[in-house]
Amino acid sequence: MAAPGPAAPLPQSVASPLILAAFRVRSFRFQWPADLLTSLAFEMETVILAWYVLVQTGSVLLLTAFGSLMFLGTLAAPMFGVLGDRVGGRVMLTSMRGVYVILAALLLCLRHDLLRRERRADLRRGASTSGV
C-alpha cells in the first residue's frame, strides 16, 4: 500500500473563508477588536511617555533608562511564575492586587503632599507681595 501524497492545496474560493472563520464566533468578534484597541493604547502610551520624558528632561540617557525600565517585568516574570507555583495562583493574584493598592495609595499621598506644598508656597508668595 502506497503512502498518501501531500494534500492538494485548497482552491482560492475555499481558502479565503477559512481565514475569516474565527469571526463566525460571536464572542471572538467582540474580543478581537477589544484586544486590538488595547494593544494600540499600550503602544500609544509608550510613545507618549517616552516623548514626555525626552521633552521634559532633554536627556537621551534618561529616555533610554525609561525604555529599559519598561522591560524590567520581563526579567522578574520567571520568579513570579515560580512564586505563583509555590503559593498558588489565587494567593499570588490577591497579593499582587494588594501591592497595587498600596502603591496607588502611596502615589495618592505623595501627590496630595506635593499639592499642599505648592499651595503653601503660593500663599507665601501672595502674602509677601500683597503685604508690601
N, C-alpha and C positions, 0 to 999 in steps of 0.2 A: 504494500500500500504506500503510495507516494505522500510525502509531506505536503500539507497545504501551502500554497504560494502566498505572497504578500496580498493583503486585502486591496481590492481595487479602490482608487480614490472615489470619493462621493462626487456626484455631479454638483455643479455650482448651485443649482436650484435647491438641493437638499442641504449643502454645507452652510449656506448663508443663514437659514433659520436656526441652525444649531448654535451659532454664535450668540444669538439673542434668546436662546431657550430659557435661560435663567430668569429673564424678565417676565416670563409667563407666571411666575410665582409672585403673588400679590405683595407679600411681606418683603421680598427682595427688591421690588420696585420702589419701596419706601426706604429700605436700608441703604441701597447703593448711592442715591443722591445725598443722603444724610452723611455717609462716610466720605463722599467726595467733598462736600462742603466743609466738613470738619477738617479734613486734610488741607484744604485750601486755607482755612482760617489759621491753622498752625503755621503754615508757610508764611502767610501774611504777617503773623505775629513775630516770627523770626526776623523777617526783613525789616519791619518797622522798629523793633527793639534794637537791632544792630545799627540802623540808621540813627536812632536816637543816641545811642552810645557814642557813635562817631561824631555827631554834631555837637553834643554836649561836652565831650572831652577833647575832641580833635586828635585823639591818640589812636593810631593803628594798633599799637601794642594792647591797649585796653579792649579794642574791638576784637582782636584775636583771643584775648583771655575770655571775653564774653562768649565767643563762639566755641571755645574749648569747654567752657563750663556747661554748655548745653548737652555735651556728650558724657558728662560725669555719671549720669544714671546708667549708662551702658556698662561702665566699669563696676558699678555697685550691684547691678541686676543679678548676677550669678549668686552673690552672697544672700540677697533677699530670697532667691529661689531655695537655697539650702535652708535658710531660716524658716521659710514657709513650709518646707517639707518636715522640719523638726517639730514646729509648734502647731501646725495646722493652718489651713487656708483662712478659716474664719477668724482665728486669733490674729493672724497676720494682717488681714484686711481691717479689722477693728482697730488694731494698734496703729496702723498707718493712717487711718482716718483721724484717730486721736492726735497723732503728731501734726496732721494738717490743721486741726482745730487750734492746737496750741500755737503753731506758727502764725496762723491768721490772727489770733488774739494778740500775740506779741507785736505783729505789724500794726494792728489797730492801735495799741497802746503807744507805740513809737510815733505813729502819725499824729495821734492826739497830743502827745507831748510836744512834737515839733510845731503844731499849730498853736498851742498855748504859748510857746516861747516866741513865736512870730508875733502873736497878738500883744504880748508884754512889750516887745521891742517897739512895736508900732505905737503903743500907748506912751512909752517913754519918749519917743521921738516927737509925738504930738504934744505931750505935756511940756517938753523943753522948748519947742518952737512957739507954742501958744502963750507961754508964760513970759516971753520977752517983750 
